Amino acid sequence: MPPKKLGKRGPRKYGPHMIKAAVKLAKKGCSNNKISEGLKVTVDTYYRWRREYPEFDEAISDARLGDLDEIEQSMGQIARGYEYQEESVEIVDDGGRKVIKKKISKKQALPNLGAQKFILSNRRRARWSEKIEAEVSGGLSIEIGLPESLGGSAPSESDSEE
């Protein structure tokens, strides 16, 4: 009987099971390095699969976009303000015995100015960007001289009269 080989198994094979596993990790927000670790392949193999198998690359990209869509919707909701329900528990004395009462109340989250500013400055840049653009025309002239201590000369009177 030949001795058992020690060490790692051979290379993992690409297949539909790899897409499912990669999508699951991408949805959790894992980086490309973490996805390759989760698939038990090298980072080089992971990137090669993304180049060679468009369905693999697209599935990972779509999984990440799904989270971004939800986050974008949440940001819009926070910017506009929203209503939510808050549940609280109260222990009340009811003639010598304690009774637990659940209380549900409607609350209002006010619109968030920071979220509004972020959305406007990114989606309506022309109007809301804080970036200032300036156009400079004409020439620029710079004279560089050495200080006297390094062998340069002091400005002469003719230099200052110009």
C-alpha positions as CSV (number, residue, x, y, z in Angstrom):
1,M,0.0,0.0,0.0
2,P,1.5,3.4,-1.0
3,P,2.0,6.0,1.7
4,K,-0.5,8.8,2.0
5,K,0.5,12.1,0.6
6,L,0.7,14.9,3.1
7,G,-0.1,18.5,2.5
8,K,-2.8,20.4,0.6
9,R,-5.2,18.8,-1.8
10,G,-4.9,19.6,-5.5
11,P,-6.4,22.8,-7.1
12,R,-10.1,23.3,-6.5
13,K,-12.2,23.0,-9.6
14,Y,-14.4,25.8,-10.8
15,G,-18.1,25.1,-11.0
16,P,-21.6,26.3,-10.1
17,H,-20.9,25.5,-6.4
18,M,-18.1,28.1,-6.5
19,I,-20.5,30.7,-7.8
20,K,-23.0,30.0,-4.9
21,A,-20.2,30.1,-2.3
22,A,-18.7,33.3,-3.7
23,V,-22.1,35.1,-3.9
24,K,-22.8,34.1,-0.3
25,L,-19.5,35.7,0.8
26,A,-20.0,38.8,-1.4
27,K,-23.4,39.4,0.1
28,K,-21.8,39.4,3.6
29,G,-19.5,42.2,2.4
30,C,-16.3,40.1,2.2
31,S,-13.3,41.5,0.3
32,N,-11.9,39.7,-2.7
33,N,-9.2,38.2,-0.6
34,K,-11.7,36.9,2.0
35,I,-13.8,35.4,-0.8
36,S,-10.7,33.6,-2.2
37,E,-10.0,32.3,1.3
38,G,-13.6,31.1,1.7
39,L,-13.4,29.3,-1.6
40,K,-10.0,27.8,-0.6
41,V,-8.3,29.0,-3.7
42,T,-5.4,31.4,-4.2
43,V,-6.1,35.1,-4.9
44,D,-4.6,34.5,-8.3
45,T,-7.0,31.7,-9.1
46,Y,-9.9,33.8,-7.8
47,Y,-9.0,36.7,-10.2
48,R,-8.4,34.3,-13.1
49,W,-11.8,32.9,-12.6
50,R,-13.3,36.4,-12.6
51,R,-11.6,37.1,-15.9
52,E,-12.3,33.7,-17.5
53,Y,-15.9,33.1,-16.3
54,P,-18.1,36.1,-16.9
55,E,-21.0,34.5,-15.0
56,F,-18.7,34.2,-11.9
57,D,-17.7,37.8,-12.1
58,E,-21.2,39.1,-12.8
59,A,-22.7,37.0,-9.9
60,I,-20.2,38.6,-7.4
61,S,-20.8,42.1,-8.8
62,D,-24.5,41.7,-8.6
63,A,-24.4,40.3,-5.0
64,R,-22.4,43.4,-4.0
65,L,-24.8,45.8,-5.8
66,G,-27.8,44.3,-4.0
67,D,-26.4,45.6,-0.7
68,L,-25.6,48.9,-2.3
69,D,-29.2,49.3,-3.5
70,E,-30.5,48.6,0.0
71,I,-28.0,51.1,1.5
72,E,-29.0,53.7,-1.1
73,Q,-32.7,53.3,-0.2
74,S,-31.9,53.6,3.5
75,M,-29.9,56.7,2.9
76,G,-32.8,58.3,1.0
77,Q,-35.2,57.4,3.8
78,I,-32.9,58.9,6.4
79,A,-32.5,62.1,4.3
80,R,-36.3,62.4,4.0
81,G,-37.2,61.4,7.5
82,Y,-39.5,58.5,8.4
83,E,-41.9,57.1,10.9
84,Y,-41.2,54.0,13.0
85,Q,-42.8,52.1,15.8
86,E,-41.1,51.8,19.2
87,E,-42.1,49.0,21.6
88,S,-41.6,49.4,25.3
89,V,-42.4,47.1,28.2
90,E,-44.0,48.5,31.4
91,I,-44.6,46.6,34.7
92,V,-47.7,47.9,36.3
93,D,-49.2,47.1,39.8
94,D,-52.7,45.9,39.2
95,G,-54.3,45.5,42.7
96,G,-51.3,43.7,44.3
97,R,-50.2,41.7,41.3
98,K,-47.7,42.8,38.7
99,V,-48.8,42.9,35.1
100,I,-46.5,43.4,32.1
101,K,-47.9,45.8,29.5
102,K,-46.5,46.3,26.1
103,K,-46.8,49.7,24.7
104,I,-46.3,50.5,21.0
105,S,-45.9,54.1,20.0
106,K,-45.3,55.8,16.7
107,K,-42.1,57.9,16.5
108,Q,-40.9,60.3,13.8
109,A,-37.2,60.4,12.7
110,L,-36.6,63.9,11.4
111,P,-34.9,64.4,8.0
112,N,-31.1,64.2,8.4
113,L,-29.2,67.2,7.0
114,G,-25.9,65.3,6.6
115,A,-27.6,62.6,4.5
116,Q,-29.3,65.3,2.4
117,K,-26.0,67.1,1.8
118,F,-24.3,63.9,0.9
119,I,-26.9,62.9,-1.7
120,L,-27.2,66.3,-3.2
121,S,-23.4,66.8,-3.5
122,N,-23.0,63.5,-5.2
123,R,-26.1,63.3,-7.4
124,R,-26.4,67.0,-8.3
125,R,-22.7,68.0,-8.4
126,A,-23.2,71.0,-10.7
127,R,-25.5,72.7,-8.2
128,W,-24.4,71.4,-4.8
129,S,-20.6,70.6,-5.0
130,E,-18.4,72.5,-2.6
131,K,-15.5,72.2,-5.1
132,I,-14.5,75.5,-6.5
133,E,-13.1,75.6,-10.0
134,A,-11.0,78.5,-11.1
135,E,-9.6,79.3,-14.5
136,V,-6.2,80.9,-14.7
137,S,-5.0,82.7,-17.8
138,G,-1.9,84.5,-18.6
139,G,1.7,83.7,-17.9
140,L,3.6,83.1,-14.7
141,S,7.2,84.1,-14.2
142,I,9.3,83.0,-11.3
143,E,12.9,84.1,-10.5
144,I,14.9,81.9,-8.3
145,G,18.2,83.2,-6.8
146,L,20.6,81.8,-4.3
147,P,21.0,83.5,-0.9
148,E,24.2,85.5,-0.4
149,S,25.4,82.8,2.1
150,L,25.4,80.3,-0.8
151,G,27.2,82.5,-3.3
152,G,24.2,84.4,-4.6
153,S,24.2,88.2,-4.9
154,A,22.1,90.7,-3.1
155,P,19.5,92.4,-5.3
156,S,21.0,95.5,-6.9
157,E,19.3,98.8,-7.1
158,S,18.6,98.4,-10.8
159,D,16.7,95.2,-9.9
160,S,14.4,97.0,-7.5
161,E,13.7,100.0,-9.8
162,E,12.2,97.9,-12.5
